[in-house]
Amino acid sequence: MPVYEYECQSCQNRYSEILSIRESENLPACPSCGSENVRKLISSVAVVRSSQEKAEDRAKAVTQIDPTKPQEVAKYFKDHGSRFGADDFRGTDTWHDAVDRVAEGGPTLDE
């Protein structure tokens, strides 16, 4: 059976449940606070790639974007960041929000 991940919107607890596809249609209450205000998360999948493969992807990316243009860099990593491996782009919500903001033409940290 698949493992589903959830986040409680009341206490921000993240938890996993092993459920059948049919059972996963009903969101399980938070085991910490009992709230039913939860959302299903999209889980990452593990892809085993060598360090050399990730380095080759990063080197190729540098040739495809202009590193002097923050909006271009942010948009590229927003669209393609997962190619480099979860360990490289696991960032916090704040980091992802900043990438989204810059990709949409918003200010960078330098502005």
N, C-alpha and C positions, 0 to 999 in steps of 0.2 A: 504494500500500500504506500501511496505517496506521503511525504512529509510536507505539511503546510505551515507557513510562518504567519504570525499575526502580531499586530501592535495594538495595545489598548490606548484609546484616545483620552481616557481619563487619567491613567497613571503612567503612561508611556512604557509599560512593561512589554517586552517582546518575548514571545513564546512560540513553541512549535507543537504541533499535534499530528499524530499519525492517524489519518482518516481515509476512508474510501472516497472516491470521487463524489458519490451521492451524499455522504455525510458532510463533505466540505461545503456543500451549498448553504448550510446553516452555520453561521459564524459562532464558534464556541466562546462562551463568556471568559473573561480574563481570570486566570487562576489566582492572581494576586489580590485583586479588589472586587471581583465578581461582576464588574461592569459588562454590559452587553454592547457598549459603544467601542467596537473593535473594527479593525480593517485588515484585510488579507494583504500580505506583502508579496511582492514578486521576489522569489528567491534566486540567488545567483547559483550557477552551476559551476562545478569545478572542472576546469580544463587544464590538463597537465601540459605545460609547455616548458621547453628548456630556457635557460637564461639567454642562450645565444639567439633563439627564435624571438624572444621579447626585445633583445637589443637590436636585432635586424629590423623589427617593426618600428622601433623608436627612430632608428637612423633613417628609414624610409619616410617616416612622418615629417622629419625635419626638412626634407627636400620638397614636400608637398604644401608646406605652409610658410608664410612669411613671419618669422619670429618677432619682428618689430611691430606687428599688428595684433594687439591683445584680443580683439574681437575674433579675428581669424583663428588664432590659437585656441581660444575657448570653444568656439564652434566646432573645431576639428575634434578636440578631446571630448566634447559633449556627445558628438556623433560616433566617435570611434574609440573612445577610451578603453572600453572593455577588451579590445584586441590586445592590449598590453598586459593584461592579467590583473585579477582582483587585488593582488598584493601591491600593485603600483598605484591604483586609483580607488582606494577604499574610502577616501575622504569623509569628512563629517558633513552633516547637512549644511552647515555654514559654508563649507568649501564648495559643495555642489550648487548651492544658491548663488555664490559668487560667480562660478563658471556660467551658470544660466544667465545671470545679469549681464556679464560681459559679452556673451555670445549674442545677446539681443541688442547690443549696442550701448549698454549702460556703462557707468563709470568703472574704471579699474581702481586698484588700491592707490595708484600713483596720482589719481586725479582728484 
